[in-house]
Amino acid sequence: MELTKTILNRDSLIKLSQFSLFLAVMVFAPLIGNQFITGSIVNAMLLISTIVLGLPSALLLSFLPSIISLFVGTLPAVLFPMIPFIVLGNMVFVYIFNKLVEKNYWLGAISGSLLKFALLFVSSNLIIQFFIKQTVASKIALMMSWPQLATALIGSAIAFTIYKAIKR
């Protein structure tokens, strides 16, 4: 049996480093404790990762922050039923952005933001009816409504600024 040796080339090492950096920012952002700052940072990292690393890496990054945040305690346990929808919302955000960014950055960012918002708003209202106690339902409904759209758009603006700097 012959052992094969895999050597990371320079480009692979750079991509792995970028992926690790984006993931670290997205995982530590919730420690700030403010939904607007955290959401804006995570959404900016999702779009930047789409631009820099491509769709497959961005889709993977869409999945990881919510799961990690739950396990380290920065995502409230009451939001556990929302995790699949948060992940799906992030995936929709980067997928739509990726499909439209070549035509127009803002078309992709705004379309992705709106679809993410719609998905989270509708799914949170359904989840709240079945899984969440009424005492915390209004707080969760608020967290999953217009702040999601606002943080996606703010994150898009942050990513656009970084995107312009990268292109230079």
Residue pairs with C-beta under 8 A, 6 or more apart in sequence:
8 16
15 53
15 57
18 49
18 52
18 53
19 49
19 53
19 57
19 61
22 45
22 48
22 49
22 52
22 53
22 61
23 61
23 64
23 65
25 41
25 45
26 41
26 42
26 45
26 46
26 61
26 64
26 65
27 64
27 65
27 68
27 69
27 72
29 37
29 38
29 41
29 42
29 45
29 65
30 38
30 65
30 69
30 74
30 75
31 74
32 38
32 41
35 143
35 147
35 151
36 147
36 150
36 151
36 154
38 151
39 147
39 148
39 150
39 151
39 152
39 154
39 155
40 151
40 154
40 155
40 158
41 155
41 158
42 65
42 90
42 151
42 155
43 93
43 113
43 151
43 152
43 154
43 155
43 156
43 158
43 159
44 154
44 155
44 156
44 158
44 159
44 162
45 61
45 155
45 159
46 58
46 61
46 62
46 90
46 93
46 94
46 97
46 155
46 159
47 93
47 94
47 97
47 109
47 155
47 156
47 159
47 163
48 159
48 162
48 163
48 166
49 57
49 58
49 61
49 94
50 58
50 94
50 97
50 98
50 101
51 101
51 159
51 163
51 166
52 166
53 61
55 94
55 95
55 98
58 94
58 98
59 91
59 94
59 95
62 87
62 90
62 91
62 93
62 94
63 87
63 90
63 91
65 90
66 75
66 83
66 86
66 87
66 90
67 83
67 87
69 75
70 77
70 79
70 80
70 83
75 83
78 132
78 136
78 140
79 86
79 140
79 143
81 127
81 131
81 132
82 120
82 123
82 124
82 127
82 140
82 144
85 119
85 120
85 123
85 124
85 127
86 120
88 119
88 123
89 116
89 119
89 120
89 123
89 148
90 116
92 112
92 115
92 116
92 119
93 112
93 113
93 115
93 116
93 152
94 112
95 112
96 108
96 111
96 112
96 115
97 108
97 109
97 111
97 112
98 108
99 108
100 107
100 108
100 111
100 112
101 108
101 109
105 160
105 163
106 156
106 160
109 152
109 153
109 156
109 159
109 160
110 153
110 156
112 152
112 156
113 149
113 152
113 153
113 156
114 149
116 148
116 149
116 152
117 145
117 146
117 148
117 149
117 152
120 144
120 145
120 148
121 144
121 145
121 148
123 144
124 140
124 141
124 143
124 144
124 145
125 141
128 137
128 140
128 141
132 140
